[in-house]
């Protein structure tokens, strides 16, 4: 099954690069993913299209609120570690996504 991932960060610029890095890593490994980047205000519109929610490290303070927002949905949530996000490491981010399956 394809993994539909929404990546949330404040402005959207860095998360766009991160999303592209994850797509590239997934393609290399033959993983089927869709990765979209958005701001947290767009979560409501997209909540029914996704099964993974990744949060930029600088928004980790919003984790509890975001978890409350997706309660009852089949969506897994994680904060991307600063080291992964800061270096736009698509492989490490993909590892995080794959480790969330379960």
HELIX and SHEET records of a PDB file:
HELIX    1   1 UNK A   13  UNK A   29  1                                  17    
HELIX    2   2 UNK A   40  UNK A   42  5                                   3    
HELIX    3   3 UNK A   43  UNK A   46  1                                   4    
HELIX    4   4 UNK A   47  UNK A   49  5                                   3    
HELIX    5   5 UNK A   57  UNK A   62  5                                   6    
HELIX    6   6 UNK A   63  UNK A   69  1                                   7    
HELIX    7   7 UNK A   82  UNK A   86  1                                   5    
HELIX    8   8 UNK A   90  UNK A  100  1                                  11    
SHEET    1   A 4 UNK A  33  UNK A  38  0                                        
SHEET    2   A 4 UNK A   3  UNK A   8  1                                        
SHEET    3   A 4 UNK A  52  UNK A  55  1                                        
SHEET    4   A 4 UNK A  76  UNK A  79  1                                        
END                                                                             
